[in-house]
Amino acid sequence: MSALQSLPKGVSKVAACRALAIPRHWCYPDPRRRYQRKPEPALGRGLSPAEDQALLDHLHSERFQDAAPRQVYATLLSEGEVVASVATMYRRLRVRKECRERRNQRPAQHHVKPQLEATAPNQIVTWDITKLPTLTRGLYLNLYVILDLFSRYVVGWMVSRKENAGLARHLFSEVLTRRQIDSQGLIVHQDRGSPMIAHSFAELLSGMGVEQSFSRPRVSNDNAFSESQFKTTKYWPSYPGRFRDEEYAGQWCQVFFPAYNRRPHEGLALFTPDDVYTGQVETVRKVRQAAMDRHYADHPERYVNGPPIVKRPPERVCINPDDGQPAEQVLADPESFKTVPTPVSLELPEVVT
């Protein structure tokens, strides 16, 4: 750098840097060092060793063992003694790692990450409650929805002005009984709302042989399937935004949920939840495949990747898969698709208030 500062006349910095094989920016001051703050010199305002020890003796004394520094400062000041400021007391305690929360704190909770896998309908259901606004400001209705995880089929719903475990018990009792779902081995996945963790609701499910699974607190994607269904509900074209009363909300839901169950679902390869839940996938797929084959025969030039193949719904649907696989794995052959008998005809649960 000294050689660059004493260049002879007629020699440019570019030529000198090239000759010395050094970068040209070394010729200029580093802007990162220009504004570095220099350490401030001591002003002699600190406590002497004797004063520091006297301060610590006061803070560690039995008299002030349960007092905050502000209380210590105020008490000593009222007695005519000043040992240090409140900020200095806190600073000295922080240096000694003695400034912390004195109250007993609940230890960190470690909840198990729910990991579920469904390979057929009626193995796992998820449910949740969402709020439906009314015309009265601040007044909401509660929509209970039970969703089959594998097929996304809504197996039961209910609208109520209240949110409690008693209504949840009534809904599950009606759905499991009227749909003739085998409760032995059934898993119910839910979040940790008050109706879900109520003892009466847990006793009902355990008495029926149903296993419970819970989302982790403050984790939004452990019950993503129910949350996604609620979004579909509130983005439905006929969704009114606000409901007049619970009777009108029930009438709207009686139209919406059958339409939802018969609507092509993107997560099911555009099959409907009703197709998957009732085991009609292969029947519908053959019709679709025949139509695609006819179209391919008429217009082969439009299919640059060869003959089209109709996709099938996933063979497994998971919540938090642990094997690195996607949450939905598409079937490779029709024989591996697990079907269930067509369930009995059932009207959705009536409105309960």
C-alpha positions in Angstrom: 0.0 0.0 0.0 2.9 2.4 0.7 4.2 1.8 -2.9 0.8 2.8 -4.3 0.9 6.0 -2.2 4.3 7.1 -3.7 3.7 6.4 -7.4 6.0 8.3 -9.8 4.4 10.8 -12.2 2.8 9.3 -15.3 2.2 5.9 -13.7 -1.5 5.2 -13.2 -2.9 3.2 -10.3 -4.4 0.7 -12.7 -1.0 -0.1 -14.2 0.7 -0.2 -10.8 -1.9 -2.6 -9.4 -1.5 -4.8 -12.5 2.3 -4.8 -12.0 2.0 -5.6 -8.3 -0.8 -8.2 -8.9 -3.0 -6.6 -6.3 -6.7 -5.6 -6.6 -7.3 -2.0 -7.5 -9.8 -1.4 -4.7 -6.8 -1.5 -2.3 -6.0 2.0 -3.5 -9.2 3.4 -1.8 -10.2 3.5 1.8 -12.5 0.7 3.0 -16.0 2.3 3.6 -16.8 -0.5 6.1 -14.0 0.8 8.4 -14.8 4.5 7.9 -17.7 4.6 10.4 -16.5 2.1 13.0 -17.0 3.4 16.5 -14.0 3.6 18.6 -14.2 2.3 22.1 -15.1 5.1 24.5 -12.6 5.8 27.1 -13.6 5.2 30.7 -15.0 8.3 32.3 -14.2 7.3 35.9 -17.9 7.1 36.8 -17.9 3.3 37.6 -18.2 1.9 41.0 -15.1 1.2 43.0 -14.4 -2.4 44.1 -15.6 -1.5 47.6 -18.8 0.1 46.3 -19.4 -2.8 44.0 -19.1 -5.3 46.8 -21.3 -3.2 49.1 -24.0 -3.2 46.3 -23.8 -7.0 45.9 -24.0 -7.4 49.7 -27.2 -5.5 49.7 -28.7 -7.4 46.8 -27.7 -10.8 48.3 -28.8 -10.0 51.8 -31.7 -11.9 53.4 -33.6 -8.6 53.7 -33.8 -8.0 50.0 -33.7 -11.6 48.7 -37.3 -11.3 47.4 -37.2 -7.7 46.4 -36.7 -6.2 42.9 -33.8 -3.7 42.3 -36.3 -0.9 42.2 -37.6 -1.9 45.6 -34.1 -2.1 46.9 -33.2 1.3 45.5 -36.4 2.9 47.0 -36.0 1.3 50.4 -32.3 2.3 50.8 -33.1 5.8 49.5 -35.8 6.2 52.1 -33.2 5.3 54.7 -30.9 8.0 53.4 -28.5 5.7 51.6 -27.6 5.6 47.9 -25.5 2.7 46.7 -26.1 2.7 42.9 -28.8 3.5 40.4 -31.5 0.9 39.4 -29.8 0.5 36.0 -26.5 -0.3 37.7 -28.2 -2.9 39.9 -29.7 -4.7 36.9 -26.4 -4.5 35.0 -24.4 -6.0 37.9 -27.0 -8.8 38.3 -26.9 -9.6 34.5 -23.1 -9.9 34.6 -23.4 -12.5 37.4 -26.4 -14.2 35.6 -28.6 -13.5 38.5 -31.2 -11.4 36.7 -34.0 -13.8 35.7 -37.7 -14.6 36.2 -38.2 -15.4 39.9 -41.7 -16.9 39.6 -42.1 -20.6 39.0 -42.6 -21.2 35.2 -44.2 -24.1 33.6 -41.6 -26.2 31.8 -41.7 -26.4 28.0 -44.3 -28.8 26.8 -43.3 -31.3 24.2 -46.3 -32.7 22.2 -46.1 -35.7 20.0 -46.2 -34.8 16.3 -49.3 -36.6 14.9 -48.4 -38.9 12.0 -51.4 -40.7 10.5 -52.0 -42.7 7.3 -55.2 -43.7 5.7 -55.4 -46.3 2.9 -59.2 -46.6 2.7 -62.4 -44.7 3.8 -63.6 -44.9 7.4 -60.1 -45.4 8.8 -59.4 -41.8 9.9 -61.7 -38.9 10.3 -60.8 -35.3 11.0 -63.2 -32.8 12.5 -63.2 -29.2 13.5 -65.5 -26.2 14.3 -65.6 -23.0 12.3 -67.5 -19.8 13.0 -70.3 -18.5 10.7 -71.0 -14.8 11.0 -74.6 -13.6 11.3 -76.3 -10.3 10.5 -75.8 -9.3 14.2 -72.4 -7.9 14.8 -70.3 -10.1 17.1 -72.8 -13.0 17.0 -71.5 -16.2 15.3 -72.9 -19.7 14.6 -70.8 -22.8 15.0 -70.4 -25.3 12.1 -69.3 -28.7 13.1 -67.9 -30.8 10.2 -66.6 -34.4 10.3 -64.4 -35.2 7.2 -63.2 -38.6 6.1 -59.5 -38.2 5.6 -59.0 -40.7 2.7 -61.9 -39.5 0.5 -62.5 -35.9 1.8 -66.1 -37.0 2.1 -68.1 -35.0 4.7 -69.7 -37.8 6.7 -71.5 -35.5 9.2 -72.1 -31.8 10.0 -74.2 -29.7 12.4 -75.0 -26.0 12.9 -75.5 -24.7 16.4 -75.4 -21.5 18.4 -73.2 -23.1 21.0 -69.8 -24.8 21.1 -69.5 -27.5 23.7 -68.7 -31.2 24.1 -72.3 -32.2 24.5 -73.1 -31.3 21.0 -70.0 -33.0 19.7 -71.0 -36.2 21.5 -74.4 -36.0 19.9 -73.0 -35.5 16.4 -70.5 -38.4 16.7 -73.0 -40.7 18.1 -75.4 -40.0 15.3 -72.8 -40.2 12.5 -71.1 -43.5 13.7 -74.5 -45.2 14.3 -76.4 -44.0 11.2 -73.4 -44.5 8.8 -72.7 -47.9 10.3 -69.0 -47.0 10.7 -67.0 -49.6 12.6 -65.7 -47.7 15.6 -63.1 -50.3 16.5 -59.8 -49.1 15.1 -61.2 -45.8 13.9 -59.0 -42.7 14.6 -60.5 -39.3 15.2 -58.0 -36.5 14.5 -58.7 -33.0 16.0 -57.2 -29.9 17.4 -57.1 -29.0 21.1 -60.3 -26.9 21.3 -62.3 -27.1 24.5 -65.0 -29.6 23.0 -62.2 -31.8 21.7 -60.3 -32.2 25.0 -63.4 -32.4 27.2 -63.5 -35.5 29.4 -67.1 -36.3 28.5 -66.2 -36.4 24.8 -63.1 -38.5 25.4 -65.2 -41.0 27.4 -67.7 -41.4 24.6 -65.0 -42.1 22.0 -63.0 -44.5 24.3 -66.2 -46.3 25.2 -66.8 -46.9 21.5 -63.2 -48.1 20.9 -62.2 -45.0 19.0 -58.7 -43.7 19.2 -58.0 -40.0 19.4 -55.3 -38.0 17.8 -54.5 -34.3 18.5 -52.8 -31.5 16.7 -49.9 -29.8 18.4 -50.6 -26.4 20.0 -50.2 -23.4 17.8 -49.4 -25.6 14.7 -51.7 -24.7 11.8 -50.9 -27.6 9.4 -51.6 -30.6 11.7 -55.3 -30.5 10.8 -54.9 -29.1 7.3 -57.6 -31.2 5.6 -60.4 -29.8 7.8 -59.0 -26.3 7.5 -58.9 -26.6 3.7 -62.5 -27.9 3.6 -63.6 -24.8 5.7 -61.9 -22.6 3.1 -63.8 -24.3 0.3 -67.0 -23.8 2.3 -66.5 -20.0 2.6 -65.3 -19.6 -1.0 -68.4 -21.4 -2.4 -70.2 -19.3 -4.9 -73.5 -19.3 -3.0 -71.9 -18.6 0.4 -73.9 -15.7 1.8 -71.1 -14.2 3.9 -73.5 -13.6 6.8 -76.4 -15.8 7.9 -79.8 -14.5 9.1 -80.1 -17.2 11.8 -79.3 -20.9 12.5 -82.3 -22.1 10.5 -81.1 -20.4 7.4 -77.6 -21.6 7.9 -78.9 -25.2 8.2 -80.9 -24.9 5.0 -77.8 -23.6 3.2 -75.6 -26.4 4.5 -78.2 -29.0 3.4 -77.7 -27.8 -0.1 -73.9 -27.2 0.1 -72.6 -30.4 1.5 -74.2 -32.8 -1.0 -72.9 -30.6 -3.7 -69.4 -30.6 -2.2 -69.4 -34.4 -1.9 -70.2 -34.6 -5.6 -67.8 -32.0 -6.8 -64.5 -33.0 -8.6 -61.7 -32.7 -6.1 -58.2 -31.7 -7.2 -56.6 -33.8 -4.5 -58.4 -36.9 -5.7 -57.3 -36.6 -9.4 -60.6 -34.8 -10.1 -62.7 -37.7 -8.8 -65.4 -36.7 -6.4 -65.3 -37.5 -2.7 -68.5 -39.5 -3.2 -66.7 -41.6 -5.9 -63.8 -42.4 -3.5 -65.9 -43.0 -0.4 -68.4 -45.3 -2.1 -65.8 -47.2 -4.1 -66.9 -46.1 -7.6 -63.5 -44.9 -8.7 -62.8 -47.8 -11.1 -66.3 -47.6 -12.7 -65.9 -43.8 -13.3 -62.2 -44.2 -14.4 -63.2 -46.7 -17.1 -65.7 -44.3 -18.6 -63.1 -41.5 -18.5 -60.4 -43.7 -20.0 -62.7 -44.8 -22.8 -63.5 -41.2 -23.6 -59.8 -40.3 -23.7 -59.0 -43.3 -25.9 -61.7 -42.2 -28.4 -60.3 -38.7 -28.4 -56.8 -39.9 -28.9 -57.9 -42.1 -31.9 -59.5 -39.0 -33.5 -56.7 -36.6 -32.7 -53.4 -38.4 -32.0 -51.4 -35.3 -33.0 -52.6 -33.5 -29.9 -50.9 -35.9 -27.6 -47.2 -35.5 -27.9 -46.5 -37.8 -25.0 -48.4 -40.8 -26.3 -51.8 -42.2 -25.4 -53.3 -40.5 -22.3 -53.9 -42.3 -19.1 -56.5 -41.2 -16.6 -54.9 -40.7 -13.2 -56.3 -42.4 -10.1 -56.8 -41.0 -6.6 -54.0 -41.4 -4.1 -53.7 -44.8 -2.5 -52.5 -43.3 0.8 -53.3 -40.0 2.4 -51.1 -38.9 5.3 -50.9 -36.3 8.0 -47.2 -35.5 8.6 -45.7 -38.4 6.7 -42.5 -39.6 8.3 -40.9 -41.5 5.4 -40.1 -38.7 3.2 -42.9 -39.6 0.8 -45.5 -37.1 -0.3 -48.7 -36.9 1.7 -50.5 -38.4 -1.3 -49.2 -41.3 -3.4 -50.9 -42.1 -6.7 -51.9 -45.7 -7.5 -49.9 -47.6 -10.0 -52.5 -50.3 -10.8 -56.3 -50.7 -10.3 -56.0 -53.9 -8.3 -54.3 -52.1 -5.5 -57.1 -49.6 -4.9 -59.0 -50.5 -1.8 -62.8 -50.1 -2.0 -65.4 -50.2 0.6 -69.0 -51.3 0.3 -71.5 -48.6 -0.6 -72.7 -47.1 2.7 -76.4 -47.0 3.7 -78.4 -44.1 2.5 -78.2 -41.3 5.0 -79.4 -37.8 5.3 -76.9 -35.5 7.0 -77.6 -34.8 10.7 -80.3 -32.3 11.3 -79.7 -28.9 12.7 -79.2 -28.9 16.5 -79.4 -25.7 18.5 
